[in-house]
Amino acid sequence: MAFSGVFLSLFVLGHMLGNLQAYQGAEALDAYGKLLRKEPALLWTVRAGLLVLVGLHIYAYLALTRRNNSARPKGYRQRKWRESSFASRSMKLTGPLILAFIIYHLLHLTTGTVHPHFEEGAVYHNLVTGLGGVNGLIYLAAMVMLAYHLWHGVWSMMLTLGLPEGRYGSLGRTVATIFTILVTVGVASVPLAVLTGVLHQ
């Protein structure tokens, strides 16, 4: 879970940096998209690697869930949350929802399958015509889920990798908080900019 989480988190960061080129205008974002498609073999290798990482992440989640269930097959008669955060308790919900969003995102802005105004290679056009209205709200809701998932996931990842990070006020919590804010605010700013008219045709 931690191994795949490291690379998936780095990919999200890189994806955010690429998306922010939308603020430089259509020419810059379209050039970025063209650069990504310049080496198809490399692009599909990266995509295949990401697919493997997502598969590993899901497998690790299922394996850990089975281990937890076998450790205590009978649930607590009364459960009180004392140490866990909402972010940690919602991981089993935000994970599948983020996976569903990723599938939708690929069909929406990568293949154009569910984008009625999709034009191959016109990245900026696809962005500003695809993130208005309900679609923009869906992307913003997904970023809220991603924020919860990243905040707990990054901190847990650092613990799993052996870093001595306490639950409160630690370096791990600080890094997780900064990383989560940086990524989610950066990504969410694009659909928000489309919804408010800052980014337009």
Backbone as a printed PyTorch tensor [residue, N CA C, xyz], in Angstrom:
tensor([[[  0.8340,  -1.1970,   0.0000],
         [  0.0000,   0.0000,   0.0000],
         [  0.8740,   1.2550,   0.0000]],

        [[  1.9050,   1.2540,   0.8490],
         [  2.7920,   2.4260,   0.9250],
         [  3.5990,   2.5970,  -0.3480]],

        [[  4.1170,   1.4820,  -0.8890],
         [  4.9420,   1.5430,  -2.1050],
         [  4.1540,   2.1470,  -3.2690]],

        [[  2.9590,   1.6290,  -3.5000],
         [  2.1480,   2.1550,  -4.5960],
         [  1.6870,   3.5770,  -4.2980]],

        [[  1.4250,   3.8610,  -3.0140],
         [  0.9790,   5.1970,  -2.6280],
         [  2.0090,   6.2730,  -2.9100]],

        [[  3.2820,   5.9480,  -2.7470],
         [  4.3520,   6.9170,  -3.0220],
         [  4.2900,   7.3820,  -4.4700]],

        [[  4.2580,   6.4340,  -5.3850],
         [  4.2970,   6.7730,  -6.8100],
         [  2.9870,   7.3930,  -7.2970]],

        [[  1.8760,   6.9430,  -6.7440],
         [  0.5920,   7.5340,  -7.1300],
         [  0.5020,   8.9780,  -6.6490]],

        [[  1.0300,   9.2430,  -5.4580],
         [  1.0280,  10.6070,  -4.9310],
         [  1.9050,  11.5160,  -5.7890]],

        [[  3.0590,  11.0070,  -6.2000],
         [  3.9490,  11.7960,  -7.0570],
         [  3.3080,  12.0580,  -8.4180]],

        [[  2.5620,  11.0680,  -8.9220],
         [  1.8800,  11.2700, -10.1960],
         [  0.8240,  12.3610, -10.0870]],

        [[  0.0560,  12.3460,  -8.9940],
         [ -0.9690,  13.3740,  -8.7900],
         [ -0.3300,  14.7570,  -8.7590]],

        [[  0.8170,  14.8590,  -8.0950],
         [  1.5410,  16.1350,  -8.0450],
         [  1.9600,  16.5800,  -9.4480]],

        [[  2.5340,  15.6530, -10.2180],
         [  2.9470,  15.9850, -11.5740],
         [  1.7730,  16.3420, -12.4670]],

        [[  0.6780,  15.6420, -12.2960],
         [ -0.5380,  15.9100, -13.0790],
         [ -1.0610,  17.3120, -12.7680]],

        [[ -0.9860,  17.6910, -11.4960],
         [ -1.4230,  19.0290, -11.1030],
         [ -0.5630,  20.0960, -11.7760]],

        [[  0.7630,  19.8990, -11.7690],
         [  1.6600,  20.8740, -12.3800],
         [  1.3840,  21.0300, -13.8740]],

        [[  1.0520,  19.9190, -14.5230],
         [  0.7010,  19.9840, -15.9330],
         [ -0.5930,  20.7380, -16.1590]],

        [[ -1.5980,  20.4820, -15.3260],
         [ -2.8990,  21.1420, -15.4640],
         [ -2.8090,  22.6520, -15.2560]],

        [[ -1.9040,  23.0780, -14.4030],
         [ -1.7900,  24.5080, -14.1030],
         [ -1.3240,  25.3220, -15.3090]],

        [[ -0.8360,  24.6550, -16.3380],
         [ -0.4470,  25.3690, -17.5510],
         [ -1.6650,  25.9410, -18.2790]],

        [[ -2.8500,  25.5350, -17.8480],
         [ -4.0730,  26.1130, -18.4210],
         [ -4.1150,  27.6190, -18.2010]],

        [[ -3.4950,  28.0960, -17.1150],
         [ -3.5000,  29.5290, -16.8150],
         [ -2.5950,  30.3140, -17.7740]],

        [[ -1.7530,  29.6020, -18.5270],
         [ -0.8970,  30.2620, -19.5160],
         [ -1.5840,  30.3680, -20.8750]],

        [[ -2.7670,  29.7920, -20.9760],
         [ -3.5340,  29.9130, -22.2100],
         [ -3.5680,  28.6420, -23.0310]],

        [[ -4.3590,  28.6840, -24.0930],
         [ -4.5840,  27.5090, -24.9390],
         [ -3.2950,  27.0040, -25.5780]],

        [[ -2.4610,  27.9140, -26.0560],
         [ -1.2420,  27.5040, -26.7570],
         [ -0.3220,  26.6930, -25.8550]],

        [[ -0.1500,  27.1410, -24.6110],
         [  0.7430,  26.4490, -23.6810],
         [  0.2040,  25.0760, -23.3030]],

        [[ -1.0940,  24.9900, -22.9920],
         [ -1.6690,  23.7100, -22.5730],
         [ -1.7260,  22.7250, -23.7330]],

        [[ -2.0620,  23.2070, -24.9200],
         [ -2.0910,  22.3200, -26.0840],
         [ -0.6930,  21.8090, -26.4210]],

        [[  0.3090,  22.6670, -26.2540],
         [  1.6980,  22.2570, -26.4950],
         [  2.1190,  21.1870, -25.4900]],

        [[  1.6670,  21.3300, -24.2460],
         [  1.9620,  20.3340, -23.2060],
         [  1.3360,  18.9940, -23.5760]],

        [[  0.0820,  19.0400, -24.0390],
         [ -0.5860,  17.8150, -24.4570],
         [  0.1080,  17.1660, -25.6430]],

        [[  0.5690,  17.9870, -26.5710],
         [  1.2810,  17.4800, -27.7470],
         [  2.6020,  16.8420, -27.3440]],

        [[  3.2690,  17.4370, -26.3570],
         [  4.5320,  16.8920, -25.8640],
         [  4.3310,  15.5010, -25.2660]],

        [[  3.2260,  15.3340, -24.5210],
         [  2.9390,  14.0360, -23.9070],
         [  2.6880,  12.9630, -24.9640]],

        [[  2.0990,  13.3770, -26.0830],
         [  1.7690,  12.4060, -27.1360],
         [  2.9020,  12.2380, -28.1550]],

        [[  4.0110,  12.9510, -27.9660],
         [  5.1120,  12.9050, -28.9240],
         [  5.7520,  11.5340, -28.9700]],

        [[  5.8180,  10.8660, -27.8170],
         [  6.4010,   9.5240, -27.7440],
         [  5.3100,   8.5630, -27.2590]],

        [[  4.5120,   8.0290, -28.1730],
         [  3.3860,   7.1590, -27.7880],
         [  3.8160,   5.9500, -26.9570]],

        [[  4.9540,   5.3540, -27.3140],
         [  5.4140,   4.1740, -26.5760],
         [  5.6850,   4.5110, -25.1140]],

        [[  6.3490,   5.6490, -24.8920],
         [  6.6390,   6.0800, -23.5260],
         [  5.3580,   6.4130, -22.7770]],

        [[  4.4290,   7.1040, -23.4670],
         [  3.1710,   7.4800, -22.8410],
         [  2.3870,   6.2570, -22.3880]],

        [[  2.3070,   5.2530, -23.2550],
         [  1.5460,   4.0570, -22.8960],
         [  2.2690,   3.2080, -21.8590]],

        [[  3.5930,   3.2950, -21.8300],
         [  4.3450,   2.6040, -20.7770],
         [  4.0270,   3.2070, -19.4210]],

        [[  3.9850,   4.5550, -19.3690],
         [  3.6300,   5.2430, -18.1230],
         [  2.2060,   4.8980, -17.7220]],

        [[  1.2940,   4.8990, -18.6860],
         [ -0.1000,   4.5620, -18.3870],
         [ -0.2290,   3.1410, -17.8570]],

        [[  0.5140,   2.2030, -18.4690],
         [  0.4830,   0.8160, -18.0080],
         [  1.0470,   0.7070, -16.5920]],

        [[  2.1320,   1.4630, -16.3400],
         [  2.7120,   1.4670, -14.9950],
         [  1.7410,   1.9980, -13.9570]],

        [[  1.0230,   3.0530, -14.3090],
         [  0.0290,   3.6130, -13.3910],
         [ -1.0890,   2.6130, -13.1290]],

        [[ -1.4940,   1.8930, -14.1780],
         [ -2.5420,   0.8910, -14.0210],
         [ -2.0960,  -0.2150, -13.0630]],

        [[ -0.8310,  -0.6320, -13.1940],
         [ -0.2820,  -1.6460, -12.2900],
         [ -0.2670,  -1.1250, -10.8560]],

        [[  0.1490,   0.1320, -10.6800],
         [  0.2000,   0.7230,  -9.3350],
         [ -1.1890,   0.8060,  -8.7110]],

        [[ -2.1720,   1.2020,  -9.5020],
         [ -3.5500,   1.2560,  -8.9960],
         [ -4.0110,  -0.1490,  -8.6040]],

        [[ -3.6810,  -1.1450,  -9.4470],
         [ -4.0300,  -2.5240,  -9.1320],
         [ -3.3800,  -3.0040,  -7.8450]],

        [[ -2.0970,  -2.6630,  -7.6580],
         [ -1.3950,  -3.0210,  -6.4260],
         [ -2.0260,  -2.3430,  -5.2180]],

        [[ -2.4240,  -1.0910,  -5.3880],
         [ -3.0300,  -0.3390,  -4.2990],
         [ -4.3440,  -0.9950,  -3.8700]],

        [[ -5.1500,  -1.3810,  -4.8500],
         [ -6.4300,  -2.0360,  -4.5580],
         [ -6.1910,  -3.4020,  -3.9140]],

        [[ -5.2300,  -4.1560,  -4.4710],
         [ -4.9190,  -5.4740,  -3.9080],
         [ -4.4670,  -5.3620,  -2.4480]],

        [[ -3.5970,  -4.3770,  -2.1750],
         [ -3.1150,  -4.1860,  -0.8040],
         [ -4.2580,  -3.8400,   0.1370]],

        [[ -5.1860,  -3.0010,  -0.3420],
         [ -6.3510,  -2.6400,   0.4720],
         [ -7.1890,  -3.8730,   0.7940]],

        [[ -7.4520,  -4.7030,  -0.2060],
         [ -8.2600,  -5.9070,   0.0100],
         [ -7.5570,  -6.8810,   0.9460]],

        [[ -6.2360,  -7.0180,   0.7790],
         [ -5.4680,  -7.9260,   1.6370],
         [ -5.4660,  -7.4510,   3.0890]],

        [[ -5.2870,  -6.1450,   3.2810],
         [ -5.3090,  -5.5990,   4.6380],
         [ -6.6900,  -5.7170,   5.2690]],

        [[ -7.7260,  -5.5360,   4.4660],
         [ -9.0890,  -5.6660,   4.9750],
         [ -9.3610,  -7.0930,   5.4350]],

        [[ -8.9290,  -8.0770,   4.6270],
         [ -9.1020,  -9.4820,   5.0180],
         [ -8.3380,  -9.7910,   6.2940]],

        [[ -7.1240,  -9.2530,   6.4100],
         [ -6.3160,  -9.5040,   7.6080],
         [ -6.9850,  -8.8990,   8.8410]],

        [[ -7.5020,  -7.6830,   8.7070],
         [ -8.1810,  -7.0510,   9.8370],
         [ -9.4280,  -7.8190,  10.2400]],

        [[-10.1860,  -8.2750,   9.2500],
         [-11.4120,  -9.0150,   9.5480],
         [-11.1220, -10.3580,  10.2040]],

        [[-10.0450, -11.0240,   9.7630],
         [ -9.7030, -12.3190,  10.3610],
         [ -9.1410, -12.1520,  11.7650]],

        [[ -8.5120, -11.0110,  12.0290],
         [ -7.9740, -10.7550,  13.3670],
         [ -9.0930, -10.5750,  14.3870]],

        [[-10.2210, -10.0060,  13.9500],
         [-11.3670,  -9.8450,  14.8420],
         [-12.6360, -10.0950,  14.0280]],

        [[-12.9870, -11.3780,  13.8450],
         [-14.1550, -11.7100,  13.0200],
         [-15.4690, -11.1990,  13.5790]],

        [[-15.5390, -11.0400,  14.9080],
         [-16.7490, -10.5320,  15.5310],
         [-16.5380,  -9.0760,  15.9130]],

        [[-17.4250,  -8.2050,  15.4570],
         [-17.2650,  -6.7760,  15.6940],
         [-17.4690,  -6.3800,  17.1500]],

        [[-17.0680,  -5.1530,  17.4630],
         [-17.2670,  -4.6220,  18.8030],
         [-18.7530,  -4.4280,  19.0640]],

        [[-19.1690,  -4.6940,  20.3330],
         [-20.5640,  -4.4830,  20.6780],
         [-20.8940,  -2.9980,  20.6740]],

        [[-19.9520,  -2.1930,  21.1070],
         [-20.1130,  -0.7360,  21.0860],
         [-18.8010,  -0.1150,  20.6370]],

        [[-18.8680,   0.7600,  19.6550],
         [-17.6510,   1.3500,  19.1040],
         [-17.6090,   2.8460,  19.4050]],

        [[-16.4870,   3.2820,  19.9680],
         [-16.2800,   4.6980,  20.2350],
         [-14.9950,   5.1390,  19.5520]],

        [[-15.0820,   6.2150,  18.7680],
         [-13.9080,   6.7240,  18.0710],
         [-13.1500,   7.6620,  19.0060]],

        [[-11.9310,   7.2950,  19.3640],
         [-11.1240,   8.1210,  20.2680],
         [ -9.9010,   8.7080,  19.5620]],

        [[ -9.1800,   7.8910,  18.8340],
         [ -7.9310,   8.3320,  18.2130],
         [ -8.0630,   8.5390,  16.7040]],

        [[ -8.9280,   7.7870,  16.0530],
         [ -9.0140,   7.8590,  14.5910],
         [ -9.6710,   9.1610,  14.1450]],

        [[ -9.2320,   9.6390,  12.9750],
         [ -9.8090,  10.8470,  12.3820],
         [-10.8800,  10.4490,  11.3720]],

        [[-11.6720,  11.4270,  10.9530],
         [-12.6670,  11.1580,   9.9120],
         [-11.9720,  10.7230,   8.6250]],

        [[-10.8040,  11.3100,   8.3420],
         [-10.0590,  10.9610,   7.1270],
         [ -9.6810,   9.4820,   7.1290]],

        [[ -9.2300,   8.9710,   8.2740],
         [ -8.8270,   7.5600,   8.3420],
         [-10.0380,   6.6380,   8.2580]],

        [[-11.1390,   7.0310,   8.8960],
         [-12.3370,   6.1750,   8.8810],
         [-13.0180,   6.1620,   7.5160]],

        [[-12.7910,   7.1930,   6.7320],
         [-13.4710,   7.2860,   5.4380],
         [-12.6330,   6.7370,   4.2870]],

        [[-11.4370,   6.1930,   4.5680],
         [-10.5600,   5.6980,   3.5030],
         [-11.2490,   4.6270,   2.6600]],

        [[-11.9970,   3.7330,   3.3130],
         [-12.6540,   2.6480,   2.5660],
         [-13.7960,   3.1640,   1.6960]],

        [[-14.2240,   4.4050,   1.9420],
         [-15.2550,   5.0260,   1.1040],
         [-14.6300,   5.9210,   0.0320]],

        [[-13.6540,   6.7460,   0.4380],
         [-13.0500,   7.6650,  -0.5280],
         [-12.2480,   6.9240,  -1.5990]],

        [[-11.6480,   5.7940,  -1.2280],
         [-10.8650,   5.0220,  -2.1940],
         [-11.6880,   4.5880,  -3.4060]],

        [[-12.7750,   3.8280,  -3.2080],
         [-13.6090,   3.4150,  -4.3520],
         [-14.2170,   4.5930,  -5.1070]],

        [[-14.5800,   5.6640,  -4.3950],
         [-15.1600,   6.8250,  -5.0690],
         [-14.1260,   7.5270,  -5.9500]],

        [[-12.8890,   7.6080,  -5.4710],
         [-11.8190,   8.2000,  -6.2770],
         [-11.5400,   7.3330,  -7.4970]],

        [[-11.5840,   5.9960,  -7.3240],
         [-11.3960,   5.0890,  -8.4620],
         [-12.4900,   5.3190,  -9.5040]],

        [[-13.7320,   5.4600,  -9.0510],
         [-14.8390,   5.7230,  -9.9800],
         [-14.6260,   7.0520, -10.7050]],

        [[-14.1260,   8.0530,  -9.9730],
         [-13.8670,   9.3520, -10.5930],
         [-12.7520,   9.2560, -11.6310]],

        [[-11.7020,   8.4900, -11.3320],
         [-10.5930,   8.3380, -12.2810],
         [-11.1040,   7.7510, -13.5980]],

        [[-11.9650,   6.7410, -13.5020],
         [-12.5390,   6.1330, -14.7070],
         [-13.3440,   7.1720, -15.4850]],

        [[-14.1540,   7.9440, -14.7600],
         [-14.9430,   8.9910, -15.4080],
         [-14.0330,  10.0500, -16.0450]],

        [[-12.9890,  10.4310, -15.3250],
         [-12.0440,  11.4430, -15.8150],
         [-11.3730,  10.9950, -17.1130]],

        [[-10.9910,   9.7180, -17.1770],
         [-10.3720,   9.1870, -18.3910],
         [-11.3480,   9.1950, -19.5570]],

        [[-12.5850,   8.8020, -19.2900],
         [-13.6060,   8.7890, -20.3440],
         [-13.9950,  10.2020, -20.7560]],

        [[-13.7970,  11.1440, -19.8460],
         [-14.2210,  12.5230, -20.0840],
         [-13.1550,  13.3300, -20.8300]],

        [[-11.9530,  13.4260, -20.2580],
         [-10.9380,  14.3240, -20.8220],
         [ -9.7780,  13.6270, -21.5220]],

        [[ -9.7180,  12.2850, -21.4530],
         [ -8.6530,  11.5730, -22.1650],
         [ -9.1670,  10.9700, -23.4770]],

        [[-10.2400,  10.2020, -23.3920],
         [-10.7910,   9.5850, -24.6080],
         [-11.9210,  10.4080, -25.2130]],

        [[-12.5620,  11.2500, -24.3940],
         [-13.6720,  12.0640, -24.8920],
         [-14.9690,  11.3080, -25.0540]],

        [[-15.0270,  10.1000, -24.5290],
         [-16.2120,   9.2510, -24.6920],
         [-17.4710,   9.8960, -24.1300]],

        [[-17.3480,  10.5730, -23.0010],
         [-18.5250,  11.1940, -22.3680],
         [-18.4360,  12.7180, -22.4300]],

        [[-17.6360,  13.2230, -23.3680],
         [-17.4820,  14.6700, -23.5510],
         [-18.0890,  15.0440, -24.9040]],

        [[-19.2600,  15.6660, -24.9180],
         [-19.9480,  15.9390, -26.1940],
         [-19.2260,  16.9170, -27.1140]],

        [[-18.3180,  17.7420, -26.5730],
         [-17.6270,  18.7430, -27.3930],
         [-16.1300,  18.4380, -27.5220]],

        [[-15.7580,  17.1660, -27.3480],
         [-14.3540,  16.7750, -27.3320],
         [-13.7320,  16.9070, -28.7230]],

        [[-12.5280,  17.4850, -28.7670],
         [-11.7600,  17.5930, -30.0120],
         [-10.3610,  17.0340, -29.7620]],

        [[ -9.9720,  16.0540, -30.5380],
         [ -8.6720,  15.4040, -30.3750],
         [ -7.5330,  16.4260, -30.4800]],

        [[ -6.6860,  16.4630, -29.4440],
         [ -5.5280,  17.3430, -29.4390],
         [ -5.7850,  18.7460, -28.9370]],

        [[ -7.0660,  19.1330, -28.8270],
         [ -7.4010,  20.4910, -28.3520],
         [ -7.6150,  20.4500, -26.8360]],

        [[ -6.5090,  20.3500, -26.1170],
         [ -6.5780,  20.1270, -24.6650],
         [ -7.2880,  21.2740, -23.9470]],

        [[ -6.9210,  22.5040, -24.2690],
         [ -7.5240,  23.6640, -23.5960],
         [ -9.0190,  23.7430, -23.9010]],

        [[ -9.3730,  23.5590, -25.1460],
         [-10.7910,  23.5770, -25.5350],
         [-11.5690,  22.5100, -24.7720]],

        [[-11.0300,  21.3110, -24.7080],
         [-11.7050,  20.2180, -24.0000],
         [-11.8670,  20.5280, -22.5160]],

        [[-10.8640,  21.2010, -21.9660],
         [-10.8850,  21.5480, -20.5480],
         [-11.9910,  22.5570, -20.2380]],

        [[-12.0100,  23.6630, -20.9720],
         [-12.9490,  24.7350, -20.6400],
         [-14.3870,  24.3990, -21.0490]],

        [[-14.5510,  23.5340, -22.0490],
         [-15.9110,  23.1370, -22.4300],
         [-16.3970,  21.9480, -21.6150]],

        [[-15.4690,  21.2560, -20.9690],
         [-15.8510,  20.0640, -20.2270],
         [-16.0070,  20.2470, -18.7360]],

        [[-15.4960,  21.3630, -18.1970],
         [-15.5190,  21.5410, -16.7400],
         [-16.5250,  22.5830, -16.2800]],

        [[-17.4580,  22.9290, -17.1160],
         [-18.5130,  23.8510, -16.7000],
         [-19.6910,  23.0990, -16.0950]],

        [[-20.5390,  23.8030, -15.3900],
         [-21.7710,  23.2350, -14.8580],
         [-21.5570,  22.0710, -13.9080]],

        [[-22.3580,  21.0180, -14.0950],
         [-22.3410,  19.8580, -13.1880],
         [-20.9890,  19.1610, -13.2150]],

        [[-20.3660,  19.0690, -14.3890],
         [-19.0690,  18.4010, -14.4740],
         [-18.0270,  19.0770, -13.5860]],

        [[-18.0170,  20.3990, -13.5820],
         [-17.0860,  21.1170, -12.7260],
         [-17.3190,  20.8190, -11.2560]],

        [[-18.5970,  20.7100, -10.8640],
         [-18.9300,  20.3910,  -9.4720],
         [-18.5050,  18.9770,  -9.1130]],

        [[-18.6160,  18.0590, -10.0770],
         [-18.1680,  16.6790,  -9.8410],
         [-16.6670,  16.6550,  -9.5760]],

        [[-15.9140,  17.4210, -10.3580],
         [-14.4570,  17.4790, -10.1730],
         [-14.1060,  18.0850,  -8.8120]],

        [[-14.8290,  19.1120,  -8.4070],
         [-14.5590,  19.7350,  -7.1030],
         [-14.8790,  18.7680,  -5.9680]],

        [[-15.9860,  18.0320,  -6.0850],
         [-16.3380,  17.0420,  -5.0600],
         [-15.2700,  15.9550,  -4.9820]],

        [[-14.7370,  15.5640,  -6.1360],
         [-13.6800,  14.5510,  -6.1590],
         [-12.4280,  15.0490,  -5.4520]],

        [[-12.1460,  16.3520,  -5.5730],
         [-10.9680,  16.9120,  -4.9110],
         [-11.1320,  16.9250,  -3.3910]],

        [[-12.3520,  17.0820,  -2.9160],
         [-12.6030,  17.0010,  -1.4720],
         [-12.2920,  15.5840,  -0.9830]],

        [[-12.7640,  14.5810,  -1.7360],
         [-12.4830,  13.1870,  -1.3730],
         [-10.9870,  12.9000,  -1.4400]],

        [[-10.3360,  13.4410,  -2.4740],
         [ -8.8930,  13.2390,  -2.6150],
         [ -8.1360,  13.8680,  -1.4540]],

        [[ -8.6070,  15.0130,  -0.9870],
         [ -7.9410,  15.6890,   0.1340],
         [ -7.9490,  14.8130,   1.3820]],

        [[ -9.1000,  14.2590,   1.7110],
         [ -9.1830,  13.3650,   2.8740],
         [ -8.2880,  12.1480,   2.6770]],

        [[ -8.3210,  11.5620,   1.4800],
         [ -7.5630,  10.3430,   1.2040],
         [ -6.0610,  10.6080,   1.2760]],

        [[ -5.6230,  11.7050,   0.6680],
         [ -4.2000,  12.0360,   0.6760],
         [ -3.6970,  12.3800,   2.0700]],

        [[ -4.4980,  13.1490,   2.8010],
         [ -4.0370,  13.6250,   4.1100],
         [ -3.7180,  12.4590,   5.0330]],

        [[ -4.6300,  11.4920,   5.0990],
         [ -4.3550,  10.3270,   5.9400],
         [ -3.3580,   9.3910,   5.2700]],

        [[ -3.4850,   9.2310,   3.9420],
         [ -2.6320,   8.2830,   3.2360],
         [ -1.1640,   8.6470,   3.2680]],

        [[ -0.8420,   9.9260,   3.0540],
         [  0.5670,  10.3440,   3.0420],
         [  1.1890,  10.1530,   4.4120]],

        [[  0.4430,  10.5230,   5.4660],
         [  0.9790,  10.3490,   6.8230],
         [  1.1690,   8.8700,   7.1400]],

        [[  0.1800,   8.0300,   6.8110],
         [  0.2880,   6.5890,   7.0560],
         [  1.4370,   5.9830,   6.2640]],

        [[  1.6250,   6.4830,   5.0430],
         [  2.6980,   5.9940,   4.1920],
         [  4.0510,   6.2390,   4.8480]],

        [[  4.2230,   7.4150,   5.4360],
         [  5.4890,   7.7340,   6.0870],
         [  5.7300,   6.8380,   7.2990]],

        [[  4.6600,   6.5170,   8.0140],
         [  4.7780,   5.5960,   9.1430],
         [  5.1740,   4.2060,   8.6700]],

        [[  4.5060,   3.7390,   7.6230],
         [  4.7630,   2.4010,   7.0970],
         [  6.1920,   2.2530,   6.6050]],

        [[  6.7320,   3.3300,   6.0410],
         [  8.0960,   3.2890,   5.5220],
         [  9.1450,   3.4300,   6.6190]],

        [[  8.6870,   3.5100,   7.8780],
         [  9.6170,   3.4700,   9.0010],
         [ 10.0040,   4.7990,   9.5920]],

        [[  9.3760,   5.8820,   9.1640],
         [  9.7160,   7.1800,   9.7320],
         [  9.0000,   7.3590,  11.0700]],

        [[  9.7220,   7.7590,  12.1270],
         [  9.1180,   7.9060,  13.4570],
         [  8.2680,   9.1750,  13.5460]],

        [[  7.0320,   9.0840,  13.1070],
         [  6.1640,  10.2610,  13.0790],
         [  4.9940,  10.0890,  14.0360]],

        [[  4.8820,  10.9850,  14.9980],
         [  3.7790,  10.9390,  15.9380],
         [  2.4630,  11.3340,  15.3000]],

        [[  1.3880,  11.0730,  16.0380],
         [  0.0540,  11.3280,  15.4990],
         [ -0.2370,  12.8140,  15.3910]],

        [[  0.2610,  13.6080,  16.3560],
         [ -0.0730,  15.0360,  16.3690],
         [  1.1990,  15.8850,  16.3350]],

        [[  1.1730,  16.9570,  15.5570],
         [  2.2530,  17.9330,  15.5570],
         [  3.5820,  17.4230,  15.0710]],

        [[  3.5800,  16.3340,  14.3020],
         [  4.8370,  15.7480,  13.8490],
         [  5.1920,  16.2600,  12.4610]],

        [[  6.4200,  15.9550,  12.0530],
         [  6.8590,  16.3180,  10.7160],
         [  5.9910,  15.6260,   9.6700]],

        [[  5.6440,  14.3650,   9.9470],
         [  4.8130,  13.6120,   9.0120],
         [  3.4660,  14.2570,   8.7870]],

        [[  2.8320,  14.7010,   9.8690],
         [  1.5360,  15.3760,   9.7460],
         [  1.6810,  16.6810,   8.9690]],

        [[  2.7720,  17.3940,   9.2470],
         [  3.0010,  18.6690,   8.5650],
         [  3.1930,  18.4480,   7.0680]],

        [[  4.0230,  17.4650,   6.7110],
         [  4.2590,  17.1600,   5.3010],
         [  2.9640,  16.7290,   4.6290]],

        [[  2.1960,  15.8560,   5.2940],
         [  0.9310,  15.3810,   4.7370],
         [ -0.0360,  16.5360,   4.5090]],

        [[ -0.0880,  17.4530,   5.4670],
         [ -1.0080,  18.5950,   5.3540],
         [ -0.6060,  19.5220,   4.2160]],

        [[  0.6930,  19.8540,   4.1530],
         [  1.1770,  20.7620,   3.1060],
         [  0.9910,  20.1320,   1.7260]],

        [[  1.3570,  18.8600,   1.5990],
         [  1.2350,  18.1670,   0.3180],
         [ -0.2210,  18.1100,  -0.1290]],

        [[ -1.1120,  17.7790,   0.8050],
         [ -2.5360,  17.6700,   0.4780],
         [ -3.1030,  19.0110,   0.0350]],

        [[ -2.7830,  20.0730,   0.7680],
         [ -3.2800,  21.4040,   0.3980],
         [ -2.7340,  21.8250,  -0.9550]],

        [[ -1.4430,  21.6110,  -1.1620],
         [ -0.8030,  21.9970,  -2.4230],
         [ -1.4660,  21.3060,  -3.6170]],

        [[ -1.6440,  20.0020,  -3.5190],
         [ -2.1720,  19.2250,  -4.6440],
         [ -3.6550,  19.5020,  -4.8740]],

        [[ -4.4460,  19.3970,  -3.8180],
         [ -5.9000,  19.5070,  -4.0150],
         [ -6.3270,  20.9240,  -4.3860]],

        [[ -5.7000,  21.9340,  -3.7780],
         [ -6.0420,  23.3190,  -4.1360],
         [ -5.6010,  23.6080,  -5.5650]],

        [[ -4.4120,  23.1160,  -5.9350],
         [ -3.9180,  23.3220,  -7.2940],
         [ -4.8220,  22.6860,  -8.3330]],

        [[ -5.1990,  21.4220,  -8.1200],
         [ -6.0640,  20.7260,  -9.0790],
         [ -7.4610,  21.3280,  -9.0870]],

        [[ -8.0030,  21.6040,  -7.8980],
         [ -9.3700,  22.1380,  -7.8060],
         [ -9.4800,  23.5370,  -8.3920]],

        [[ -8.3610,  24.2700,  -8.4350],
         [ -8.4200,  25.6410,  -8.9460],
         [ -8.8120,  25.6820, -10.4230]],

        [[ -8.5080,  24.6140, -11.1760],
         [ -8.7960,  24.6150, -12.6150],
         [-10.3000,  24.5290, -12.8850]],

        [[-11.0260,  23.5200, -12.3610],
         [-12.4800,  23.5330, -12.5690],
         [-13.1580,  24.7490, -11.9500]],

        [[-12.6150,  25.2320, -10.8270],
         [-13.1850,  26.4210, -10.2020],
         [-13.0030,  27.6420, -11.1070]],

        [[-11.8370,  27.7260, -11.7540],
         [-11.5760,  28.8390, -12.6720],
         [-12.4880,  28.7840, -13.8920]],

        [[-12.8160,  27.5830, -14.3420],
         [-13.7460,  27.4400, -15.4610],
         [-15.1580,  27.8340, -15.0230]],

        [[-15.5570,  27.3740, -13.8520],
         [-16.8950,  27.6810, -13.3410],
         [-17.1060,  29.1730, -13.1190]],

        [[-16.0510,  29.8740, -12.7280],
         [-16.1540,  31.3090, -12.4470],
         [-15.8240,  32.1820, -13.6590]],

        [[-15.4640,  31.5450, -14.7730],
         [-15.1870,  32.3130, -16.0030],
         [-13.7730,  32.8200, -16.1400]],

        [[-12.8960,  32.4740, -15.1960],
         [-11.5030,  32.9220, -15.2890],
         [-10.8410,  32.2380, -16.4920]],

        [[-11.1150,  30.9570, -16.6720],
         [-10.6580,  30.2310, -17.8500],
         [-11.8420,  30.0840, -18.7960]],

        [[-11.6730,  30.5190, -20.0380],
         [-12.7720,  30.4450, -20.9930],
         [-12.1970,  30.3840, -22.3980]],

        [[-13.0690,  30.1560, -23.3680],
         [-12.6590,  30.0820, -24.7710],
         [-12.1890,  31.4520, -25.2800]]])
